[in-house]
Amino acid sequence: MKKNNTLFKGASLTRKAGIVASLVLLCLFFAIMSDKFLTRGNMTNILLQSCINGTIAIGMTLVIITGGIQLSVGAIVALSSMAAAKMMAAGVPFYIAILTAMLIGLICGAVDGLLISILKLQPFLVTMGTMSVYRGITLIISDGLPVRGLDSAFLNGMNALNGSVPVPVIILVVLLVIFMFVLKYTRFGQYLFAVGGNEEAARFSCVNTISVKTRTYAVSGLCCAMAAIIYMGRLAAADPQAGDGYEMNAIAAAAIGGASLAGGKGSLLGTMIGACILGTLSNGLTLLNVPSFYQTLFVGLIILVATVIDRFANKS
């Protein structure tokens, strides 16, 4: 057993070193191809671009560790941001609007988790269905129109620099540290890996799998709400079509970072590197005037490659 653990840790470290090297090589490539890439403003822009995906990907990684998937993340972002924007435009204090967005995210995620865990439904089908439900609610309450006129104090705060570090980056780092601690040092974190590794065995070991899954999806919904707050701060508006494709980016970030789509394995630090790779790729291709639809192609290819690597890694 000790030998197997050593081999597993060695493989994990090798994969992490590989994705770090990939990020470095990607940065070198774009630095050579564009003299604008390594400027301070562009580096800040990459960080800000990565914040939304990174925040969603934290929750997505936790879900994937349990052996699930969450396709409604983009719709939750849209619904949370639209509700908060509507409240701010109506004169409600921004902190109440933010708390409301967070509550909506928690509830949406918990609904997904309850449907999956209690009714024993497939996560893919459940979250694909709720994706349409949440998106439909967003379109209904917004009449399909974007909402502007957000609270100026909120916008000033979200676009402020704290020691030259943008506020969205601080939000992402705080969430990352919290959930890295949860995964490594709490019983709930251990239960996530147990459920993803073998749900039946976890149930026989007296793990409340219904509670674990429900809480995990609720946390994912909360991360989506935090991403919605960052999104509103950047765009100074809420759009009913916001979040389209966010689920693919979050899955790609988690897969690049070493999360097994079969469950039972995942690293939040790896996920953050994956989010930075995607942010760098998107930014670099934009600087090179590559059409945006090629970026979608690359994200799909990245998910396929990560799935193949994970498949052969599990065989070994």
Buried (B, 14 or more C-beta within 10 A) or exposed (E): EEEEEEEEEEEBEEBBEEBBEBBEEBBEBBEEEBEEBEEEEBBBBBBBBBBBBBBBBBBBBBBBBBBBBBBBBBBBBBBBBBBBBBBBBEEBEBEEBBBBBBBBBBBBBBBBBBBBBEEEBEBEEBBBBBBEBBBEBBBEEBEEEBBEEBBEEBBEEBBEEEEEEBBBBBBBBEBBEEBBEBBEEEEBBBBBBBBBBBBEEBBEEEBBBBEBBBBBBBBBBBBBBBBBBBBBBBBBBBBBEBBEEBBBBBBBBBBBBBBBBBBBBBBBEBBBBBBBBBBBBBBBBBBEEBEEEEBEEBBEEBBEEBBEBBEEBEEE
